[in-house]
Every structure is written in C-alpha cells, then in structure tokens.
Amino acid sequence: MTKKDLVSKMAESAEITKIQAEKALNAFLDSVGGTMKEGGKVTLVGFGTFQVSERQERKGINPRTKKPITIPAKKTPKFVPGKALKEMVDA
C-alpha cells in the first residue's frame, strides 16, 4: 500500500476528503517523527510503539579492501507491534 492508497482508505473510512485525510496523515507522521527525534517514544495502545533504538559503535571490515573499520554509533527508528495488531495480522 502506498501513501496515496492509505490516504484514499482513510478518507473513505472517516468520510472526509482526500485533502483532509492527507493533512491528518502528514500531521501524524510529523508528530511521530518529531517526538522520536527528541528521543521520545509514541505508544498507540493495541497498535504498537514507535521508539528510537541506539546502536553502539562497532568494528567491521571493509569488503572491498578487507581492512578493519569502525562503524560509528547511531540512532535508528524502531517499531514494536502491539498485541491487537499481531492478532489482527495472524487471524
């Protein structure tokens, strides 16, 4: 499903225009992204949790030169599905 498809489904389900649905979706994405950027997490009970995971600095090997390199630490987004979502998908 693409963003366009999701906007159409949201508009139909909520009985609003596609423009309103797209604004709502963009606001949701901006809010989740902004919260995660600040290091917070967003929990939607039953659906899941969006949070930031921190990866430690680690050693690796450059596949081209076979020389050891240091892979820097970084933050990555993570989604943990909730129980209701897991059950919905499994049904």
N, C-alpha and C positions, 0 to 999 in steps of 0.2 A: 504494500500500500504506500502510495506517495503522499506528500503533504497535501497536494491538490485533492486526492481521493479522501483523505481524512477530513479536510475542510468541508467537502461535499456531504460526507456522512454526518458530521457534526451539525451542519446547517439543517439537514433533513430531520435528524433526531430531535434537535432543540427547537425546530420550527422557527428558525431565524434565517436571515440572508447569508449568502456565502461570504460577503464582505464582513459582516459582523462575526461570523464563525472564524474567519482568518484573523481578525483583530484579537479575538479571545485566545486563539491558539498562540499567536505571537506574544501576547501578554504572558501567557503561561510559560512559554519557553524562555522569555526574558527573565521572568521571576525565578524560575528554577536555576537558570544559568548564573544569574546574579548572586543568588544565595550560595551556590556551590563555589563560585569564585571567591567569596568571602570566607570559605571554609566550612560553611554550614551544611545541613542536610535537609531534604524535603521528604516528609513521610506522608503518604496517602494511604490511610488505613485500608487494608484489603487489596490495594493495587500494588504498592511497593515503596521502596525508599531510594531516592537519588542521593548519592553522597560522594565525597572525594576520598580517593584512596591514594596514599603516599607510597611511592616506590623508593626504596633505598638505592644509594649509589652502589654499583656492582661492577665486577670485572667481566670483560667479554673479549672476543677475538675478532679482529677484522678479517672477514672471509677472503678478501682479495689479497692482503699482504700477510696474513697469518700472524700478525703481531698483536700482542695484548693491548687492549684499550680500556679506558674507564668510561662506563656508561653513567652519565650524571643522574642524580636523584630527580624525580619529577612527580607532579600530581596528575592523577588521571580520574576521569569521571567513572562512577560505578553505579549500577542499578541492581538492587536486590528485590526480586519479585515477592509480593505478599501471598499469603495463603489463598485468598479468594481468587487471585489471578492464576495461581498454579492449578487450582481446582477447575477453573473455567477452561484452561487450555487442555487439561487432562481428560475432561469429560467428552 
